[in-house]
């Protein structure tokens, strides 16, 4: 059974509020999940936009989220390591932490928040890229889930 990933800020397929974009405060949305396996040692979260003109654009890389965690608050600090030991990678804005939707004018883009339950801690250095996290996750994903939101200008 996949992880059930939700946000109190927007519904699946719904519009991501301006607050969570570069047109607003650019803070990460609150996320919560359920149906995680008890064997989960950690979680990894990747948020990206497959509709970007240059190809998939990475907005957030977060990993080594403790296995007992079931939610992320709104506005996760944009720092390499969080108080609970979670680490953040580098997004395609070349910054650490969350970088909200910032599409060019036109139709709305889709933003996928993908959460992975892992049987290990990845123990990569903060600042790791999406590709590095995906490579380290190979063979360790117990279950995954996703939440898609839209935003356009």
Short mmCIF file of the C-alpha atoms (twelve columns), coordinates in Angstrom:
data_MODEL
# 
_entry.id   MODEL 
# 
loop_
_atom_site.group_PDB 
_atom_site.id 
_atom_site.type_symbol 
_atom_site.label_atom_id 
_atom_site.label_alt_id 
_atom_site.label_comp_id 
_atom_site.label_asym_id 
_atom_site.label_seq_id 
_atom_site.Cartn_x 
_atom_site.Cartn_y 
_atom_site.Cartn_z 
_atom_site.pdbx_PDB_model_num 
ATOM 1   C CA . UNK A 1   0.000  0.000  0.000   1 
ATOM 2   C CA . UNK A 2   1.489  3.405  -0.932  1 
ATOM 3   C CA . UNK A 3   2.194  6.117  1.602   1 
ATOM 4   C CA . UNK A 4   -0.680 8.561  1.880   1 
ATOM 5   C CA . UNK A 5   0.858  12.034 1.568   1 
ATOM 6   C CA . UNK A 6   -1.326 15.088 2.199   1 
ATOM 7   C CA . UNK A 7   -1.057 18.810 2.861   1 
ATOM 8   C CA . UNK A 8   -3.436 21.041 4.777   1 
ATOM 9   C CA . UNK A 9   -2.422 23.842 2.367   1 
ATOM 10  C CA . UNK A 10  -3.729 22.249 -0.858  1 
ATOM 11  C CA . UNK A 11  -5.565 19.161 -2.007  1 
ATOM 12  C CA . UNK A 12  -4.211 16.541 -4.418  1 
ATOM 13  C CA . UNK A 13  -4.272 18.104 -7.875  1 
ATOM 14  C CA . UNK A 14  -5.238 21.467 -6.383  1 
ATOM 15  C CA . UNK A 15  -3.587 24.862 -6.556  1 
ATOM 16  C CA . UNK A 16  -0.570 25.487 -4.337  1 
ATOM 17  C CA . UNK A 17  -1.204 28.725 -2.405  1 
ATOM 18  C CA . UNK A 18  0.919  31.750 -3.360  1 
ATOM 19  C CA . UNK A 19  2.433  31.716 0.151   1 
ATOM 20  C CA . UNK A 20  4.364  28.566 -0.828  1 
ATOM 21  C CA . UNK A 21  5.746  30.039 -4.085  1 
ATOM 22  C CA . UNK A 22  8.331  32.609 -5.163  1 
ATOM 23  C CA . UNK A 23  5.434  35.048 -5.560  1 
ATOM 24  C CA . UNK A 24  4.759  34.839 -1.822  1 
ATOM 25  C CA . UNK A 25  6.745  33.993 1.315   1 
ATOM 26  C CA . UNK A 26  8.337  30.966 -0.435  1 
ATOM 27  C CA . UNK A 27  7.873  28.724 2.621   1 
ATOM 28  C CA . UNK A 28  7.424  24.977 2.345   1 
ATOM 29  C CA . UNK A 29  3.868  23.689 2.706   1 
ATOM 30  C CA . UNK A 30  2.894  21.543 5.676   1 
ATOM 31  C CA . UNK A 31  2.962  17.843 4.789   1 
ATOM 32  C CA . UNK A 32  1.677  14.791 6.638   1 
ATOM 33  C CA . UNK A 33  1.753  11.091 5.842   1 
ATOM 34  C CA . UNK A 34  0.283  7.825  6.994   1 
ATOM 35  C CA . UNK A 35  0.500  4.101  6.177   1 
ATOM 36  C CA . UNK A 36  4.263  4.058  6.762   1 
ATOM 37  C CA . UNK A 37  5.772  0.626  7.398   1 
ATOM 38  C CA . UNK A 38  7.121  0.001  10.904  1 
ATOM 39  C CA . UNK A 39  10.450 -1.029 9.324   1 
ATOM 40  C CA . UNK A 40  11.052 2.497  8.004   1 
ATOM 41  C CA . UNK A 41  14.386 3.771  9.309   1 
ATOM 42  C CA . UNK A 42  14.091 7.091  7.502   1 
ATOM 43  C CA . UNK A 43  12.193 9.027  4.863   1 
ATOM 44  C CA . UNK A 44  13.352 11.036 1.879   1 
ATOM 45  C CA . UNK A 45  11.337 13.745 0.144   1 
ATOM 46  C CA . UNK A 46  11.897 15.080 -3.354  1 
ATOM 47  C CA . UNK A 47  9.762  17.849 -4.838  1 
ATOM 48  C CA . UNK A 48  10.074 18.645 -8.518  1 
ATOM 49  C CA . UNK A 49  8.370  20.136 -11.565 1 
ATOM 50  C CA . UNK A 50  8.407  17.945 -14.704 1 
ATOM 51  C CA . UNK A 51  6.791  20.747 -16.745 1 
ATOM 52  C CA . UNK A 52  9.717  23.188 -16.513 1 
ATOM 53  C CA . UNK A 53  10.986 24.393 -19.911 1 
ATOM 54  C CA . UNK A 54  14.522 23.118 -19.185 1 
ATOM 55  C CA . UNK A 55  13.348 19.668 -18.085 1 
ATOM 56  C CA . UNK A 56  12.447 18.492 -14.588 1 
ATOM 57  C CA . UNK A 57  13.277 21.244 -12.080 1 
ATOM 58  C CA . UNK A 58  14.117 20.174 -8.520  1 
ATOM 59  C CA . UNK A 59  12.497 22.311 -5.813  1 
ATOM 60  C CA . UNK A 60  13.351 20.399 -2.635  1 
ATOM 61  C CA . UNK A 61  15.556 17.523 -1.508  1 
ATOM 62  C CA . UNK A 62  15.176 16.399 2.112   1 
ATOM 63  C CA . UNK A 63  16.500 13.102 3.493   1 
ATOM 64  C CA . UNK A 64  17.328 11.200 6.684   1 
ATOM 65  C CA . UNK A 65  13.958 12.274 8.086   1 
ATOM 66  C CA . UNK A 66  13.620 10.048 11.196  1 
ATOM 67  C CA . UNK A 67  11.507 6.912  10.672  1 
ATOM 68  C CA . UNK A 68  9.021  7.859  13.418  1 
ATOM 69  C CA . UNK A 69  8.214  11.220 11.783  1 
ATOM 70  C CA . UNK A 70  4.757  11.577 10.222  1 
ATOM 71  C CA . UNK A 71  4.653  15.258 9.325   1 
ATOM 72  C CA . UNK A 72  6.654  18.298 8.322   1 
ATOM 73  C CA . UNK A 73  5.515  21.715 9.524   1 
ATOM 74  C CA . UNK A 74  4.988  24.667 7.267   1 
ATOM 75  C CA . UNK A 75  8.158  26.653 6.663   1 
ATOM 76  C CA . UNK A 76  10.893 24.054 7.227   1 
ATOM 77  C CA . UNK A 77  14.089 26.050 7.899   1 
ATOM 78  C CA . UNK A 78  16.362 26.447 4.873   1 
ATOM 79  C CA . UNK A 79  19.434 25.035 6.575   1 
ATOM 80  C CA . UNK A 80  21.639 22.023 5.855   1 
ATOM 81  C CA . UNK A 81  20.741 20.031 8.966   1 
ATOM 82  C CA . UNK A 82  17.540 20.252 10.983  1 
ATOM 83  C CA . UNK A 83  17.150 19.730 14.735  1 
ATOM 84  C CA . UNK A 84  15.845 16.160 14.241  1 
ATOM 85  C CA . UNK A 85  18.884 15.145 12.149  1 
ATOM 86  C CA . UNK A 86  17.164 15.482 8.773   1 
ATOM 87  C CA . UNK A 87  19.417 16.850 6.053   1 
ATOM 88  C CA . UNK A 88  18.546 19.011 3.093   1 
ATOM 89  C CA . UNK A 89  19.997 18.842 -0.347  1 
ATOM 90  C CA . UNK A 90  20.603 21.440 -3.007  1 
ATOM 91  C CA . UNK A 91  17.698 22.375 -5.272  1 
ATOM 92  C CA . UNK A 92  17.952 23.583 -8.863  1 
ATOM 93  C CA . UNK A 93  17.943 27.190 -7.623  1 
ATOM 94  C CA . UNK A 94  21.390 26.171 -6.237  1 
ATOM 95  C CA . UNK A 95  20.145 26.699 -2.686  1 
ATOM 96  C CA . UNK A 96  19.660 24.466 0.350   1 
ATOM 97  C CA . UNK A 97  16.102 23.617 1.335   1 
ATOM 98  C CA . UNK A 98  12.768 24.404 -0.223  1 
ATOM 99  C CA . UNK A 99  12.435 26.627 -3.269  1 
ATOM 100 C CA . UNK A 100 8.797  27.119 -4.165  1 
ATOM 101 C CA . UNK A 101 7.085  27.075 -7.542  1 
ATOM 102 C CA . UNK A 102 8.273  29.902 -9.777  1 
ATOM 103 C CA . UNK A 103 7.077  29.011 -13.287 1 
ATOM 104 C CA . UNK A 104 7.288  31.243 -16.334 1 
ATOM 105 C CA . UNK A 105 4.012  32.873 -17.449 1 
ATOM 106 C CA . UNK A 106 1.615  30.452 -19.093 1 
ATOM 107 C CA . UNK A 107 -0.341 27.410 -18.070 1 
ATOM 108 C CA . UNK A 108 0.032  25.944 -14.599 1 
ATOM 109 C CA . UNK A 109 2.858  23.522 -13.892 1 
ATOM 110 C CA . UNK A 110 2.555  20.316 -11.875 1 
ATOM 111 C CA . UNK A 111 4.630  20.000 -8.700  1 
ATOM 112 C CA . UNK A 112 5.192  16.511 -7.354  1 
ATOM 113 C CA . UNK A 113 6.065  15.969 -3.696  1 
ATOM 114 C CA . UNK A 114 7.416  12.400 -3.556  1 
ATOM 115 C CA . UNK A 115 8.001  10.714 -0.214  1 
ATOM 116 C CA . UNK A 116 9.993  7.498  0.168   1 
ATOM 117 C CA . UNK A 117 10.078 5.214  3.225   1 
ATOM 118 C CA . UNK A 118 13.556 3.668  3.437   1 
ATOM 119 C CA . UNK A 119 15.014 0.720  5.328   1 
ATOM 120 C CA . UNK A 120 18.221 2.696  6.043   1 
ATOM 121 C CA . UNK A 121 19.424 6.190  6.816   1 
ATOM 122 C CA . UNK A 122 21.168 7.503  3.712   1 
ATOM 123 C CA . UNK A 123 23.836 9.378  5.685   1 
ATOM 124 C CA . UNK A 124 24.758 11.506 2.697   1 
ATOM 125 C CA . UNK A 125 26.259 14.923 3.299   1 
ATOM 126 C CA . UNK A 126 23.892 17.890 3.410   1 
ATOM 127 C CA . UNK A 127 23.728 19.553 0.026   1 
ATOM 128 C CA . UNK A 128 23.342 16.258 -1.851  1 
ATOM 129 C CA . UNK A 129 21.554 16.474 -5.189  1 
ATOM 130 C CA . UNK A 130 18.378 14.685 -6.219  1 
ATOM 131 C CA . UNK A 131 20.483 12.322 -8.355  1 
ATOM 132 C CA . UNK A 132 22.767 11.475 -5.417  1 
ATOM 133 C CA . UNK A 133 19.784 10.816 -3.139  1 
ATOM 134 C CA . UNK A 134 18.031 8.673  -5.759  1 
ATOM 135 C CA . UNK A 135 21.200 6.625  -6.290  1 
ATOM 136 C CA . UNK A 136 21.658 6.086  -2.535  1 
ATOM 137 C CA . UNK A 137 17.981 5.034  -2.192  1 
ATOM 138 C CA . UNK A 138 18.270 2.236  -4.783  1 
ATOM 139 C CA . UNK A 139 17.335 -1.083 -3.195  1 
ATOM 140 C CA . UNK A 140 16.178 0.591  0.025   1 
ATOM 141 C CA . UNK A 141 12.695 1.928  -0.816  1 
ATOM 142 C CA . UNK A 142 10.042 0.103  1.223   1 
ATOM 143 C CA . UNK A 143 7.103  2.140  -0.079  1 
ATOM 144 C CA . UNK A 144 6.482  5.562  -1.561  1 
ATOM 145 C CA . UNK A 145 3.706  8.070  -2.041  1 
ATOM 146 C CA . UNK A 146 3.195  11.372 -3.775  1 
ATOM 147 C CA . UNK A 147 1.148  14.522 -3.710  1 
ATOM 148 C CA . UNK A 148 0.773  16.707 -6.781  1 
ATOM 149 C CA . UNK A 149 -0.194 20.361 -6.707  1 
ATOM 150 C CA . UNK A 150 -0.405 22.950 -9.464  1 
ATOM 151 C CA . UNK A 151 0.720  26.539 -9.788  1 
ATOM 152 C CA . UNK A 152 0.709  28.946 -12.715 1 
ATOM 153 C CA . UNK A 153 1.101  32.632 -13.443 1 
# 
